[in-house]
Amino acid sequence: MYATPPHRQTATATTATTATLAALAAAQFAVTLSTSIVNVALPAVRDGVGLSDAGMSWVVNAYGLAFGALLLLGGRAADLLGRRRVLAAGLGLFAVAAVAAGLASAPWMLVTARTAQGVGAAAIAPAALSLVMRLHAPGPARAKALGVWGAVSGAGGAAGVLLGGILTEGPGWPWVFHASGIGAALVLAATVHLVPADPKEEADGPRPRLDVAGSLTVTAGLVSLVYGLTAAGRAGWTDPLVLGSFAAATVLLALFVLVERRHAAPLLPSGLLTRGAVGPANLLMALLGAVRVGLFFFLPLHQQQVLGAGPLEAGLSQLPLAAANMLGSGLAPVLTRRIGPHRTLLAGLVIQAAGFLWLAGITADGTFLADLLGPVLLVGAGLGVAFVQLTGAAVTGVEPADAGLAGGLVNTTRQIGGAVGLAVLGTLAAARTAAASELPHTAALTEGYRGAFLLSAAVLGLGAALTPLLARRARPVRTPDPGPGPTPPPPAVPRTSSRTR
C-alpha cells in the first residue's frame, strides 16, 4: 500500500472545505431569499388567500418577528446543543413550513406557516455562521469565507425579488413558498453529508440553561405591540382590542426585563447595551431596519397596484436598488478611510433621507424611469453605506468574548425594528388612504404610500441627528492622568563584575 501524497491530501481537504462552505452559504441564502421573495408576490397572495390590506403586512411581519425575537436563542441553542444539529433542525422546520405556506387556503394558515419559517430561520442563521467561524481558522481563510458569506447574503435579497416575480407570473404565488421549501430540503441533505459533526468538548462546569422564558415573553410582547399598531389603522387608537394589545405588550416586555435580570444566562446581558457604541448602534439599526422593510413592502405594491406593473416587471425593477445597495456596501470602507466612520454613517443616512423625500413626491400616473429609479438608487446606496457602518459600530468597545453576542444583537434589532416599523408605516398609509377616499382608488393608495415614504425620511433624519451620540460613545476611553506623586525607583540593573567570588 502506498500513502496518499501530501499534495493530494491538501487538495482533498480544500475540496471538502469548499463544499462545506458552499452548503453553509446556501443555508444563509435560503434565509435571506425568503425575506425578500414574498414582497413582489403580496398582491397575488392577498387575492389567493383572502387577506386584507393589513393582513398582507403580517405575511412579512410574522416571519420577521419570529426570526428577530428568537435569533439570540437560536445562537445559544447552537452553542449548547450542537451547531450542526440545530442547523439541520432549523432547515427541516423551515422546509416544512415553507411548503405549508404554499398550501395555505386561509389567512391564519399562511401567517402560522410564516411564523414557523421564522423560527426555523432563527436556528439556521446563527448556527451556520458559527460553523463557518469554527471551520475556518483566523486569517486569510476566514476572511475569504466571510466575504463569500456577505456576498451570498446580498445575492439572496436581490435574487428573491427577481425569483418572486418569475414564480408569481409563471406557476403562481404558491411556488414562491414551495421553491423556498424545496431549496431548504436540498440544503438540509447537503448539510447532513458535507458538514462535519461538532467535536466532543469537555465541560468545565454546569452548562447554562436556555433562556426559554425570556424568548417567549419578548416574542409575545412584540407580537402584541405589532398587532396593536396594525389594528389601530382600521379600528382606531381607542378600540378596546387595540388598547388591550398595548397593555399586554407593556406587561410582557416588563416581564421580559425581570426574567433577564434573574436568569443565570440571559439572552441580553444587562451591561451589554452600555458598552462602547452598542446601545446607540442598535437603536440606529432598528430605525434603519424599519425604513428598509417599509421600502421593500410599499415599493412593489405601488408599482403593481398603482402603476399597473406585473410581478415580473416589479421584480426586475428592484434590481437597480439591490445593485446600488451592494455598491454602497463596497464604497463604505473607502469613505471611512477618507472622511472617518461617523461622517460616513451620517452621509449614508442623509442620502437615504433625500431618496425617501424624493419618493414622497410620487404620483398615480408616474413611471418607474421618471419617478422611481432616481430615488431608489439614492436609497439603495445610502442603505449599503449605513448598514456596513452600523454593523461595525455595534461591536465597538465590546470584549472579544462578547463580540458574537453583540453581532447577533444587531441582527435582532434590525429584524424587530423592521417588524415594528412596518406596522407603524402601514397604519399611517392606511389612515392616509382612508382620508383620501374621495379620490380615485389609485390616487388614494398613492397618498398612503407617500405618507409612508415621508415618515421614513423623518425617521432617517432622526437617525442622522443621533449620530453624534454614537460618535461620543465610540471614542476610546482615556486613562486619567494620576497627577503628581512619588516617583517610583528606577528598575534595578544587574551589576557585572570581573572578579569571581
CORWO-V827729 format. One record per residue. N is the residue number from 1. PHI is phi in degrees with one decimal (none if undefined). Layout:
BEGIN
N	PHI
N	PHI
END
This chain:
BEGIN
1	none
2	-114.8
3	-72.0
4	-69.3
5	-56.8
6	-57.6
7	-67.4
8	-73.8
9	-61.1
10	-64.1
11	-63.1
12	-64.8
13	-64.0
14	-64.5
15	-63.0
16	-64.8
17	-65.1
18	-64.0
19	-65.2
20	-64.3
21	-61.8
22	-62.0
23	-65.5
24	-68.3
25	-64.4
26	-64.6
27	-64.2
28	-65.5
29	-60.4
30	-62.7
31	-66.6
32	-71.1
33	-61.8
34	-68.8
35	-71.0
36	-106.5
37	-67.4
38	-83.1
39	-61.2
40	-68.3
41	-84.8
42	-57.1
43	-59.8
44	-68.8
45	-63.6
46	-57.5
47	-69.6
48	-75.2
49	-104.3
50	87.8
51	-79.2
52	-83.2
53	-61.7
54	-67.9
55	-65.0
56	-60.7
57	-66.3
58	-73.2
59	-63.2
60	-84.7
61	-71.3
62	-60.2
63	-69.7
64	-66.0
65	-66.3
66	-63.6
67	-61.8
68	-68.9
69	-69.8
70	-104.6
71	-64.9
72	-67.3
73	-64.7
74	-62.2
75	-64.9
76	-66.6
77	-63.3
78	-63.0
79	-67.9
80	-89.3
81	-100.9
82	112.4
83	-67.3
84	-66.1
85	-64.0
86	-68.2
87	-60.7
88	-64.0
89	-63.5
90	-63.5
91	-64.8
92	-63.1
93	-63.6
94	-59.7
95	-64.7
96	-63.4
97	-65.7
98	-64.6
99	-63.8
100	-63.4
101	-63.7
102	-68.1
103	-92.0
104	-62.7
105	-120.3
106	-143.8
107	-56.9
108	-65.4
109	-65.9
110	-67.3
111	-65.0
112	-63.1
113	-65.4
114	-66.7
115	-63.1
116	-63.2
117	-60.9
118	-63.8
119	-62.3
120	-61.8
121	-63.9
122	-65.8
123	-86.3
124	-68.9
125	-60.1
126	-70.1
127	-66.9
128	-65.2
129	-66.0
130	-61.7
131	-66.6
132	-60.5
133	-66.8
134	-74.0
135	-88.4
136	-126.1
137	-66.9
138	-55.6
139	125.2
140	-59.2
141	-63.0
142	-68.6
143	-60.5
144	-65.4
145	-63.3
146	-68.4
147	-63.1
148	-61.3
149	-60.2
150	-64.7
151	-64.4
152	-66.0
153	-62.1
154	-67.2
155	-66.2
156	-62.9
157	-65.5
158	-68.6
159	-66.5
160	-62.3
161	-67.6
162	-71.7
163	-64.8
164	-60.5
165	-67.2
166	-62.9
167	-70.6
168	-65.7
169	-78.5
170	-93.8
171	-69.0
172	118.9
173	-60.6
174	-57.0
175	-74.6
176	-60.8
177	-87.1
178	-59.8
179	-62.8
180	-64.0
181	-66.6
182	-64.2
183	-61.5
184	-64.5
185	-64.5
186	-65.8
187	-65.5
188	-60.7
189	-61.5
190	-65.5
191	-63.1
192	-62.2
193	-89.0
194	-110.1
195	-86.1
196	-69.2
197	-69.2
198	-67.4
199	-69.1
200	-71.1
201	-122.7
202	-81.4
203	-84.6
204	-79.2
205	-170.2
206	-63.1
207	-79.5
208	-65.3
209	-82.3
210	-68.2
211	-86.9
212	-68.7
213	-62.2
214	-63.1
215	-64.7
216	-66.4
217	-68.1
218	-69.8
219	-67.1
220	-63.7
221	-64.3
222	-68.5
223	-62.2
224	-63.1
225	-64.0
226	-66.1
227	-62.8
228	-62.4
229	-64.7
230	-70.2
231	-69.0
232	-62.6
233	-65.5
234	-107.9
235	-105.9
236	96.3
237	-72.1
238	-98.4
239	-61.7
240	-57.4
241	-66.6
242	-65.5
243	-63.4
244	-64.5
245	-65.0
246	-65.5
247	-64.7
248	-62.8
249	-62.3
250	-61.9
251	-65.1
252	-67.6
253	-71.2
254	-65.9
255	-63.1
256	-60.1
257	-61.5
258	-64.9
259	-61.8
260	-63.9
261	-68.4
262	-99.6
263	-79.1
264	-67.8
265	-132.1
266	-68.8
267	-61.9
268	-124.5
269	-55.5
270	-60.6
271	-91.4
272	-65.6
273	-69.3
274	-96.2
275	-88.1
276	51.8
277	-100.5
278	-60.3
279	-61.5
280	-60.1
281	-64.2
282	-71.7
283	-62.6
284	-67.3
285	-66.8
286	-63.6
287	-64.5
288	-64.8
289	-62.6
290	-63.1
291	-74.2
292	-66.2
293	-64.0
294	-61.8
295	-62.2
296	-68.9
297	-85.2
298	-82.0
299	-62.9
300	-63.7
301	-64.5
302	-62.5
303	-66.0
304	-88.3
305	-84.9
306	-111.4
307	-84.2
308	80.3
309	-73.5
310	-83.0
311	-57.6
312	-65.8
313	-62.8
314	-65.3
315	-67.0
316	-64.1
317	-72.5
318	-89.3
319	-63.8
320	-59.0
321	-62.7
322	-65.0
323	-64.8
324	-64.6
325	-62.8
326	-66.8
327	-63.6
328	-62.1
329	-62.8
330	-71.9
331	-79.1
332	-55.1
333	-62.5
334	-65.3
335	-64.6
336	-61.5
337	-66.0
338	-90.2
339	-120.6
340	95.0
341	-66.4
342	-79.0
343	-67.9
344	-65.2
345	-61.9
346	-59.8
347	-62.4
348	-62.1
349	-68.3
350	-66.9
351	-61.8
352	-63.1
353	-58.7
354	-62.9
355	-63.8
356	-70.3
357	-61.1
358	-64.3
359	-64.0
360	-67.0
361	-99.8
362	-62.8
363	-126.1
364	-73.6
365	-114.6
366	-83.2
367	-132.3
368	-65.0
369	-65.6
370	-82.3
371	-114.8
372	-113.1
373	-60.3
374	-59.4
375	-63.4
376	-64.1
377	-65.3
378	-63.2
379	-61.9
380	-62.7
381	-65.2
382	-64.8
383	-62.8
384	-62.3
385	-63.0
386	-67.4
387	-63.6
388	-62.4
389	-64.9
390	-71.4
391	-62.3
392	-69.0
393	-65.5
394	-67.8
395	-112.9
396	-73.3
397	81.9
398	-99.2
399	-62.1
400	-54.4
401	-67.1
402	-104.9
403	-63.2
404	-64.1
405	-64.1
406	-64.6
407	-65.4
408	-67.2
409	-64.6
410	-68.4
411	-69.2
412	-63.8
413	-65.6
414	-64.6
415	-67.8
416	-68.9
417	-59.4
418	-64.0
419	-67.0
420	-66.2
421	-63.5
422	-64.4
423	-63.2
424	-67.3
425	-64.1
426	-65.0
427	-64.1
428	-63.7
429	-61.7
430	-63.8
431	-65.9
432	-68.8
433	-64.8
434	-64.4
435	-69.3
436	-102.1
437	-66.2
438	-75.5
439	-82.8
440	-55.6
441	-56.4
442	-66.0
443	-68.7
444	-65.7
445	-61.0
446	-62.1
447	-59.5
448	-64.2
449	-65.5
450	-61.3
451	-62.7
452	-64.2
453	-69.2
454	-66.9
455	-64.5
456	-60.7
457	-62.3
458	-65.4
459	-62.0
460	-67.8
461	-62.2
462	-62.2
463	-61.0
464	-62.9
465	-67.0
466	-86.3
467	-57.7
468	-58.6
469	-61.8
470	-62.4
471	-63.0
472	-65.7
473	-71.1
474	-86.0
475	-68.3
476	-65.4
477	-78.1
478	-84.5
479	-74.8
480	-65.0
481	-72.6
482	-67.5
483	79.8
484	-67.0
485	-174.4
486	-62.1
487	-79.7
488	-65.5
489	-67.2
490	-66.3
491	-62.5
492	-68.3
493	-107.6
494	-61.5
495	-90.9
496	-108.9
497	-138.4
498	-83.2
499	-103.7
500	-101.9
501	-83.2
END
